[in-house]
Amino acid sequence: ATLLCLAMAGVREGNMPDAAERAGEAVEILERHLEPGHPLIGRAHYVLGGIQLRRGELPSARANLEKSVDILRAAFPSGNMELSEALSAHADALAATGQKREAKQLRREAD
């Protein structure tokens, strides 16, 4: 969780390379030490995917945001704020790659 906080601090400071590195490390560590499907892993993929989206790394962003949505949907079947944020970010990534219809569906689900 500390690495995620450092990654988010890097984003706020505009240090995207450092933020991406910290978020990637967080994903690796959390996946190694937590049960698959743990919501914190979903959060970590959301943070990493969001950073990648801002950096224009669209294929990686889409993959991480999709994984985040999958994990958070399973963890919170009734929905919650984290899932809504992940859905919106995933919609942004899909829209950026020209998948407007899919993006619109995710945005509706996020609302």
C-alpha positions in Angstrom: 0.0 0.0 0.0 2.9 2.3 0.7 4.2 2.0 -2.9 0.7 2.9 -4.2 0.8 6.0 -2.0 4.2 6.9 -3.4 3.0 6.3 -7.0 0.0 8.6 -6.4 2.4 11.2 -4.9 4.5 10.9 -8.0 1.5 11.6 -10.2 0.6 14.7 -8.1 4.2 15.9 -8.5 4.2 15.3 -12.2 6.9 12.6 -11.9 5.2 10.0 -14.1 8.2 7.8 -14.7 8.7 7.3 -11.0 4.9 7.0 -10.4 4.8 4.2 -13.0 7.7 2.4 -11.5 6.3 2.5 -8.0 2.8 1.4 -9.2 4.4 -1.5 -11.2 6.3 -2.6 -8.1 3.1 -2.4 -6.0 1.3 -4.7 -8.5 4.1 -7.2 -8.4 4.4 -7.3 -4.6 0.7 -7.4 -4.0 0.2 -10.2 -6.5 2.9 -12.2 -4.9 1.7 -11.8 -1.3 -2.1 -11.5 -1.5 -4.8 -13.9 -2.6 -5.8 -13.6 -6.3 -8.7 -11.3 -6.5 -7.9 -9.2 -3.4 -9.4 -5.7 -3.9 -6.0 -4.1 -3.2 -4.6 -5.8 -6.3 -7.5 -4.3 -8.3 -6.7 -0.9 -6.8 -3.0 -1.3 -7.8 -3.9 -2.2 -11.4 -6.2 0.8 -11.5 -3.4 3.1 -10.3 -0.9 1.6 -12.8 -3.3 1.7 -15.6 -4.3 5.3 -15.0 -0.6 6.3 -15.0 -0.1 4.4 -18.3 -3.1 6.1 -19.8 -1.7 9.5 -18.9 1.6 8.5 -20.5 -0.1 7.3 -23.7 0.8 3.7 -23.1 -2.6 2.6 -24.3 -2.2 -1.2 -24.7 -0.7 -1.5 -21.2 -3.2 0.9 -19.7 -6.2 -1.1 -21.2 -4.8 -4.4 -19.9 -4.3 -3.1 -16.4 -7.6 -1.2 -16.2 -9.4 -4.2 -17.5 -7.8 -6.4 -14.9 -8.7 -3.8 -12.2 -12.3 -3.8 -13.3 -12.5 -7.6 -13.3 -11.0 -7.9 -9.8 -13.2 -5.1 -8.4 -16.4 -6.4 -10.0 -15.8 -9.7 -8.4 -14.9 -8.2 -5.0 -17.8 -5.7 -5.0 -20.7 -7.2 -7.0 -23.0 -4.5 -5.8 -20.5 -1.8 -6.9 -18.6 0.8 -5.0 -16.6 4.0 -5.6 -13.4 2.2 -6.5 -15.2 0.1 -9.1 -16.8 3.2 -10.5 -13.4 4.9 -10.8 -11.9 1.9 -12.5 -14.8 1.6 -15.0 -14.5 5.3 -15.9 -10.7 5.0 -16.4 -11.2 1.8 -18.5 -13.8 3.7 -20.6 -11.3 6.4 -21.2 -8.7 3.9 -22.3 -11.2 2.2 -24.7 -12.3 5.6 -26.1 -8.6 6.5 -26.7 -8.2 3.4 -28.8 -11.4 4.1 -30.8 -13.7 1.7 -29.0 -16.4 4.3 -28.4 -19.4 1.9 -28.1 -17.6 -0.2 -25.4 -16.5 3.0 -23.6 -20.0 4.3 -23.5 -21.3 1.1 -22.0 -18.7 1.2 -19.3 -19.4 4.8 -18.5 -23.1 4.0 -18.0 -22.1 1.2 -15.7 -19.9 3.5 -13.7 -22.7 6.0 -13.1 
